[in-house]
Amino acid sequence: MNERPTFSPFWHRVRTMRPKLRSHVQITRQHYRGRRWHVIHDPTSNQFFRLNPVAYDFVGMLDGAREVEAAWHASLEKFGDLAPTQNEIIQLISQLYQSNLLSCDASPETEQLLRRGRERVKKKAIAQAIGIMYLKIRLFNPDRLLTAAEPVLRPILNRWGFLAWCALVLWALISVIPHWDKLAANFNQQHIFDPQFLWLIPFAFIITKAIHEFGHGVVCKRLGGQVPEFGVMLLVLLPSPYVDASSAWAFSNKWQRVAVGAAGMMFELVVAAIACFVWIAQQESGQGESVLARFCFNIMVTSGISTVLFNANPLMRFDGYYILADFLEVPNLANRSNKMLLHLFQRFVYRLKNLTPPTTQADERLILIVYGILAFAYRIFLFISITLYVLGQFFAIGLVLAVWTAAAWFLIPIGKFVHWLASSPMLSEHRTRSVAISVALITLAVITVGVIPMPDRRHGSGVVDSLAKTNIYFGTDGFVAVVHKRPGERVNAGDPLATLENRDLIEQRTGLLAQVDEIRVMIRDGVAKGDPAVADLAAERLRIGLENLAELDRRIRDLTVLAPHAGVVAGDDPAQKLGAFVKRGDPVCTVVDPAAIRIAATLDQRQAEWLLTSAEQRGEPLICQIRLISNVSTIVTADRYEPVPAGQRLLPSAALGFSGGGRFEVDPQDQSGRVAKRPQFNVYIYPAAGDNLASSVLPGERVVVRFKLPTRPLFAQWIDRLRKEIQGRVNI
């Protein structure tokens, strides 16, 4: 364990000061993870500061008459090794002073207040500029509105109201289950972004989010907090209301803080439940495409789905983050996680001594490390996703946002790191070593990412396709009585696949035979009477009757569906039609020859340009491997492929679309499930002669295709993929 240095070379600057807490600050006692803490709150600036018992005892001795050094000596006598060091006291006084919680006798009070106020405004403006994707604009103070609404809602803002909320949401979920197919059918771009009802989307969003923020504010007000600010936050240029309910941080009960954090989502889900009932009523009355039904659907999407996916996400600093922090009793989770990772980096990479970690508790340390890593990875993912989306919609604005956010999230931290490396006092004795370590790390990263060739792999989805396959159809109408073969079973030419039953055909044949016999009698009578006209007419009728009899015999023979050639049954399962009435031309199944197969694969067109490059241009042959979805341990190597040199929307198989379990989005207007929403890149792959793929798969099975491209540095791979991703999204 590192020893904390007791003395500081800057102690002379504060030792004779006589600071004290301001008279208007509020102090609340809280418990985190079994330890007592004190939260100091300045209601005028809405600033908060958390102190442990030892630090709080020290601050309590600062009454404006006692010097800092005298208070420190008293703390040493009282707490011994647990007392704060001189460095910790300097940091504590500085933070309290900058937060406007402490008054000092170093300069006139009015000048202190004005200067610190200007500094807070400056820091807030800088933070707003850095977080341009989450810009906040204050509008007004909602205290009067919340004060008037709180008594009205007070009877339900309790445990009984929570139980009623649970019952309402559960009731809505149960009620929508019978209409799930209709609800799922509405989740397509054509329905949601229908130009006729497009105006409903922002209208529903603003209403639901206003109710969401109202929920935060009224619950905070109900529990004794203050809500001094209501405004609009621009979430990636999308306006969304917000309220400042940070006074809940001072609540002593963690469940009260959790309630304030969850109140917005709970109020919004109430709106979603009510909209669900109205939407169901509209569906049952046959008005599923009315304005009211569309509006309720948008409310359900905004309140029920976006709330859960975004507001409840703890990796973003929205409701879910504060709920998680209060539930785990780890305040200031995000900042302390970053400090924890920075502490570990300084300790184990730069080998600095005498560092003070953000926490000394083992379980809290683990929480900070795990959350810090996950939040950092999610931040990278969010930056890339949002940037690509905005670039695809508004290229110029997206480009500005990308450059600005990249500078704020990455370049500024790099600048701070360089400043820390050049001027930090903790590096005064090891600055040369720290610079050498930094240069070594940067060199290692550049070599690893930009110089060393690494494997480059691209993936696609495909299905096993037979070169010899025949689609089998019913040759006549009837009821499916017997199914002789099912998918996966082998058949020989002429083997029955299914047998139909149609009594009408048998009865028609019996009647037609009687008519034929009667016509033959008429012919004999005409000949016997010497009347050739009657005989000729009867002969013509006999010819027609025999043709009809032959057609009936063919249809009766077609009641038994036969295999046209040897192979394996694939595709549809005839057993699913057992007992059903089928018509002529309805599909039965497919008979394929498993000895001659290929892979029909589909790749995203944005990432398939490399496949058209010839082997000579690549410098080495392309290696392709096939892995079966049904048996991931089976890997087959391909030695030949035939790319289709143009993007196509028609997928090789419906199994590659969403409806068939694949990963490509299909056109909701197409009933076959084979028309992709965007052009894709198709390629036919042939397994190598030595790989007996036919013995382990059946045509129609899905596979994953992996192409091994020539090795090259990771940086080149990333740039290539990013360039193609932008080209696929931006139309310029």
N, C-alpha and C positions, 0 to 999 in steps of 0.2 A: 504494500500500500504506500502511495506517495505521501510524504509529510508536507503539510501546509506551511509555507514560510510565514513566521509570526510577524516580522517587521517589514515595513515598506519604505523605500527611499522618498516617497512623496507624503509621508505622514505629517511633516511639518506644515503642509498646506491646510490641514483640517484640524490639527490637534487643539488649537485654541478657539475654534468656532463654538458658538452656543446656539445650535439650531433647535427647533421644536416643531412638532406637528401642528398644522393649521387647525384652528378651532372648529372649522366647519366640516372637517373630514369625518367620515363614518367608519366604524370598525365593527366587523362581523367575525364571530368565531366559527370556524368550520373544521371538519374532521376529514382527512384524506388518508386512506389505507391505515387506519388505526392511530394516526398522529394528529395532534392539534395544530391548526394553523390560524392565522389572523389575516383577514382581507381588509385592506384600507381603501376606502372609496371616496373620491372627490366628486360630489354631485354636480359641481359647477362645470367641470371639464369632462366628467364621466370617465375619469382615470381610475384604474384599479392596480393594486399592488399586494402581493402575498408575502407574508412573513412567517417564519417558523417561530416557535416559542422563545428561543434564545435571541433571535434578532428582534422580536417584538419587545422583549424585556429591555434590550439595549435602547431601542427607539423610545420606549416609555420613560427612560431616564433622561432623555433630552427634553428639558423643560424650558429652554431659553436662558437659563441661568448657569447650568452645569456645562463645563467644557467637554468636548468630545473625548479628550484623553482621560479625564476623570471618570466619565461614564464607561470607558473601555476598561480601566483598571478595576472598577467595581464589577464589571461583567467577568473579568478574569478571576477575581476572588470568588465569585458566585458559581461559575460554571467550569472553571479550570480549562481542560483541553477542548471542551465543547464551545468555549467562547469564540466569537468571531475574531479573525486576524485583522491586522491593520489594512491589508489589501481589501478584505471583504467589507470592512467598515467604510472605506473610501468608496467602493463600488455601491454599497447600500445608500450612503448619503447622496451620491451623485444621481442614482436612479430615482430616489424619492424627491429630490430637488427638481429634476427634469420633469417629473410627473406632476409637479405643482402640489405635492403633498407635504412639503417641508419648507419652512421659512428660515432664512439664515440672516445673520447680522452683517454680512459682508458688503451689502449694497442696499440702497433704498428699496423698500418693499414694492412701491409702484413700478419702479424700473424693472425689478425682477419679474413681476407678473406680466408686464408688457413684453419683455424680451422672451420669456418662456412661451407666452401665447403665440408670438410670431414664429418661434421655432417649431411649435406644434403644427401651426398652419403650413409651414414650409415642408415639414416631414409628411404631412397628410397629402400635400400637393404632389410631392415626389412619389409617394406610394400610389397615388391615383395614376400618375403618368406611367409608372412601371407596370401596374395592373390595368392596362388600357382595355383588355378584354373583359374586365369586371369593373367598369367605371361607375361610380356612385354620384348621384345628383340629389342633394337634399331639397325638399319641397316645403314642408311645414311641420309644426309640432302637433301631433295627434292627441295630446293629452285630454282635451275637452271631449272629443269624440269617444275615447275609451272610458273616460270617467262617466259619461252618460250611458254607455252600453254595458258596463260591468255589472251594475245592479240588476239589469234585465236578465243577463245570462248567469247570474250568481247561482240560481237554484240548480243548474245543471253542471256547473264547474266544480264537481266533486267526484267522489268514488262512484256514486250511483249514476252520475252522468257518464263516467267512463264505461261502466257496465252496459248502459244503454247504447253507447257508441259501438261497443263490441257486437252487441246484438244486431244493430242496424247494418253494420258492414257485413256481418255473416249472413244476414237475411238477403242482402243484395247479391252476394256471391251465389247463394243457393238459388235465388230466383233467376239469375242469368244463365245458369247451366243448361236448361232446356233450349235456350236460344243461342247457344254457343256457336253453332254453325253460321247463323246469320251475323253474329258479332265478328267472327273470324273472317267472314267473306268481305266485311267492310274495311279490313286492314290491307288495303292496297292503295297505291299512289293515285290511281284514277279516282277512287272514291274520296279519299281524304282531301286531295287537292283539286277537286272538281271546281272549275272556274266559277260556276254558278253559286257555289256556297263557300268560296275561298275566304270571303270576308268574315265568316264565322270563326275561323281559326284564331286570329288575333283577339277577337272579341271574347271568345271563351277563355283564352289564355290570361288576358288582363283581369277578367272577373275572378277566375279561380285563384290567381296569385294574389289579388287584393284580399280575398277572403283568407287565404293562407297567412298573409302578414297580419291581418286583423286578429287571427287566432293567436299568434305569438303575443301581440300587444295586449289583448284583453286578458289572457291568462297571466301574463307578467304583472299587469295591473291588479288582478284579483289576488295575487300572492304578495302584494306590497311593493312591487317594483315600479320604476318610472320608465316611460317610453317617450323620450324627448324628440325623436326624429322620425319622420316618414319621408321617403323619397323613391327615386327610380334608379335601378341598377341596370346598366347596359351589359347584358350577358352575351358577348360576341355580337354586339350591335342589336340584340333583341331586348327591348325594354321590359323590365320586370320590377314590380313594386318591392320595397323592403322597409322594415322598421328596425330601429335600434333598441333591442331588448337586452342590451348587455348588462343592465342593472341586476339581472337575474344571477350574474356571477357572484354577487354578494350574498345570495340566499344561503343560510346555514344548512338546510336540508338538501341533499343531493337529488332526491326524488322531485323536489320542487323545481330544481334546475332542469332535470330531465323532462318534466311536464312542460316547461316553457319551450324547450327545444322541440318537443314532439307535437305541440299544440297546432302549429301550422299544418302539418301533414294530417292531423286528426280532423281539423275543420275542413280541409280540402277533401278528405275522403268522405265526409258527410255529404258534401256537395256531389261527389261522384256517385254515392249511393242513391241520392234523390234523383239524379239524372238517369241512373240505371233503371229505376222504377218507371220513370216517364218514357224512356226509350222502349222498354218492354211493352208498355201500354200502347205506344204508337205502332209497334210491330204487330201486336195482336189485333189491332183495329184496321190493319191494312194500309197504314200511312207511314210505312218505314222510310220513305224518301222525302218526307215533309221537312220543312225548315226546322221545326221543333225537334224532330228525330235526329237530324243532322247536328243541330246545336248540342243536344244531349250526348250524342256520340263523341263530339269534340271535347265536351266537359269530362266524359269518362276517360278519354285518352289522356288529356292534360292532367286531370286530378288523380286518376288511378294508376297510370303507368309512369308518366314523367316524374311524378312526385317520388315514387318508390325508386326509380332508377337514378335520379339526380339528387333530390333533397336528402334521401336516406343514405346516400353513398358517403361513408366516413372518410374516404380519401380526398374528398373535396370539402372545403371549409364552409359547408352548409349545415343544415340541421343534423344530419347523421354524425358529423364530426363532433359537434358539441354534446350530443347525446352519448356518444361513445366515450368521450373524455370524462363526462360526469359519471357515467356508469362504472368505468374503470378507476375512477377517482385519481385521474392523472391530469391535472389542470395544465393548460397551455401545451397541449400534447404536440402540436405541430412544431412550434419553435423549440421546445425542449428536445424533440426527436432530432431536429437538425443539429442542435448543440451537442447531443450525445454522439452523433456520428462524427462531428467535428472533433470532439474530445478524443474519441478512439483513434481518429486519423492522426491527431497531433501526438498522441501517446505512443502508438505502435509504429507509425511510419517515421515521424520526426523525433521520436524518443525524448520528448520533452518531460521534464520532471515538475513536481509541485503543481500539478493541474487540479482544478476543482471540478469534479464531474457534476452534471446536472442532477444526479440522484445517487444515493449510496445503497438503495434498496435493490436487491437482486431481481425481484419480480418486476419492479418498475423499470429497471434497466433493460430487461428483455423486451418489455412492451415498447419502450422508446426506440430500440434498435429495429425491431420488426416493423413498426409503423413507419419509421423514417425511411427504410429501404423501399417498402411498398409505395409510400407517398411519392418518393422520388421517381420510381419507375412509372407510376401512373401520371405524374406530371409530364414526363417525356412523351408518353402515349397521348395524353390530352393535347399537348402542343402540336404534335404532328397531325392528329385527327382533325382538330379544329382548323388548323392552317390549310390542310388539303380541302376541307369542305368549303371554307370561305373562298379559297382560290377558284374552286369549281363554280361558285355562284357569282362572285364579284372579284375578278382577277386583280384589278388595281388596288381595291381596298384590302383584299387578302394579302397582297404582296407587302403593303405597308404594315399591316398587322403582324405578318410573319417576321419582318425585319425588326420592328419595334419590340415585339415580345421576345425574340431571340436575344436581342441586346439586353433587355431587362432581366431575363431569366438566366442568361448564360454569360454574356460579356461583362455585365456589372459584377457578378460574383468573381469572375476571373480578375477583374481590376482590383477588387477588394483583397483577393488572395495575394496579388503582387504587392499591394500596399502593406499587407500584414507581413509578408516576407521581407520587405525592405525596412520597415520601421517598428515592428512589434518589439516592446521591451522584453518579452519572454524569450526572444531569440537573440538577445544582446550577446550572450556568451557562446552561442552555437549558430550564428548567422551563416558563416561559411559552410558549415556542414549542412544546414537546412537548404541553402541555395543549391549545393551539390546534389542533395537528395531530390530536390524539385526538378533540376535539369535531367537527372537520371530517369525519373519517372516519366517526364515528358518525352524523352528520347525513346524510352521503352514503349510508350503508347504509340508514338509515331511509327516506330518500326513494326509493331504488332499490327496496327491498323492499316498503315499505308505502304508497307514494303513487303512483308512476308506473304507469299501466295497462300491463300486459304481455299478450301473446297467451296465451289459455287454450285448450288443445287436449286432446281426449280421443280415445282410439283403441279400435277394436274389430276383430274378425275376422269375415269373411263369405265367402260363396260366391255365385257367379253362378247365379241361378235363373231358369228360363224360365217364362213365364206359360202357354205352350202346350207341354206335354211329355207323352209317353206312354211308360210303362214296357212293354217288350216281353218276353213270356214264351214259352217253348217250348210248342207246342200238343199235342205228343205225345212219346212216348219214342223214343230212338234214339241212334245215334252221330253226332257232329258230323263230317261229311265235308268240307264246303266252307264257308269263311267269305268272304262277298262284300264286306262293309263293315266298317270298323274305326272307332274313335272319331275324330272330326274330319272324316270324309268326309260329303259331302252326299248325300242320297237324295231320290228322288221317290216319290210314292204308288205302291205296288205293286212297288217295287224289292226284289229278294231280299236279305236280310241274312245268312242262313246256311241251309245245306241239310243235313238229317239223312239218315242211312241206316239202314233197319230192314227187313231181309230177312224177318223174321217177318210183317210186315204184308202184304208181297207174296204170301208163301206162303198166308197166311190168306185173302187175296182170291181167289187161284186156287182154293183148296178151296171157298170159299163160292160162287163162280160155278158150280162143278161141282154143288154141292148145289142151287142154284137151278134149274139145267137139269134135274136129276133130279126135282125137285118139279113142274116144269112137265109133264114126261112123265107123272107120276102123275095130274095134273089131267086131261090129255087121255084117259088110260086110264079114269078114273072116269066121265068124260062119255060116252066111247064105250060103256062097259058099262052105262050107265044107273044108276050107283050114286051118287046125290047126296051121301051122307054122306062117302064117300071123297073126292069132289071138293071139298066144303066144307072138310074137314080139311086137304087138300093146299093149298087156297087160303090158309088161315090161316098155314100154315107158309111159304108163298111170301111172304106179307106180312112176316112176321118176318125172313125171309132177306133180302128187299130192304132192310129197315130196317138190318139189320146190315151189308149191303153198302154202304149210303149212309154209315154211320158209319165203315166202313173207308176209303172213298174220302175222307171228310173228314180222317181221320188221315193218310192218305197225302199229301193236299194240304198238311196242316200240317207235313209234313217239310221244306217250304220256308217259312222265316219271311219274311214280307213287311213292308215298311214301311207303316204305316197312313196316313201323310201325309208331305208334303215336310218336310224339315228337315235336321238334322245329327245324326249318331250321337254319343252321349255316354254317360257312365257306364261300365259294365263292358265289357271288351274281349272280344268273342266268340272271338277267336283263341286266348285262353287255354284255351278248352274244346275246341279242335280235337283230334279223335280220342277224346274222352272220351264216356262214356255219360251222357246227361242224361234227366231225367224231365219229364213234363208239369208245367208251372208253374214250372220253374226259370227264373231271369232270363236274358235274352239281353243286352239293352242298353237304352238310352233314346233315343228320337228326340225332339229338342227343336226348337222354332222359335227360331232365334237372333235373329230380328227383334224379338221381344217378350220382353225380359228385365228382371229386377230383381235387387237385391242382398239376400240374406237374411243379416243381420248379427247378431252376438251380442256383448253387452258384459257385463262384470262387474256384477252387480246392485247392488253397493255404490257404483259410480261412475256409475250411469245415471239417478239421480233427476232430474238437470237436463234430461233428454230429454223428460220429461213436462210440463215447464213451457211454457206457451204462449208464442208469439212476442211477444204484447202484454206479458206479464210480464217477458220478457227485455229488451224495449226495442229489439231489433233482430233481424233474421232469422238463423236458424242456417245456417251454411255447412258443407256436407258434401262431402268429397273422397274419391275411391276410387282406390287404387293397386293395380295388379295384381302378384301375386307372381311370375308368369311374365315380366313386363316392367315393371320398376320405373320405367322412364322414362315410362310411360303413366299419366296422371292424368286422371280423369274427375270432373266436378262433378255433384252431385245437386241437384235442386230440390224434391223431395217425399219424405217419409218417413212411414211408418205404424208407430208403436210399439205393441207389445203391452203393455197396461197391467197386467202382472202377471208375476212371475218364473216361469219355466218350466224344468223339467229336461230337456225334450226339445229337442235341438239341431236346427236346420234341416237340417243335413247331418252325416254321419259324418266329413267332412273337417275339421270344426272341433274334433274330439276328439283326444286324444293318439294314438290308433291311426291316425288319418287324417292325422297331421302337424300338427294344430292345437295350441292352447294351453290347451284346457279339459280338466280331468280328468274322465274318464267313469266310470260305475259299472262295476266289474269283473264284476258279475253279469249285465250286459246284453251280449248277443251282437251286437246291431246296431251298437254303438259310438256311438249317438246320445243315450243317456241320461246327462246330466251328473251329477256327484256332488253338486253344489250348484245351486240355482236360478240361472238366468242371465236376462238381459234381451234379448229378441229384438226386432228392428226390421227392417222391409222398406223398402228405399231404392230410389227410381226415378231413373235417370240423367236429366239435363236433355235436352231435345229436341235441342239442338244438338250434343251429344256422341254420336258414333256408336260406342257401346261394342260394339254387336253385331258390328262388322266386325273387332274385335281380340281378342275373347274367346270362349270356349265355356262354356255352362252347366256347372257343376261345378267351375270354377276357383276357387281361393282368392284373396281380396283382403284388403287392409288398409283399413279405413275410418277416416278422421280427421274429427272434428267440430271446427269452429272456433267456440268460444263467445265471447260478448262479452268484451272485454278488461277486466281488473281487476288490481289489484296482486298481486304474487307471494305476499305474506303471506296475503292472503285466499284465494288458490288453495290454498296449503299447509294452512291451517286447515280449509278445506272438505274436502279429500281426507283429512286425518287424521281428522276427525270421522266421515266416512262409513266409513273403514277400521275405526275402533273400533266403530261401530255394527254393522258386518258381522261382527265377531268376538265381541262381548260380548253375552251374553244377560242383560239386566237389566230 
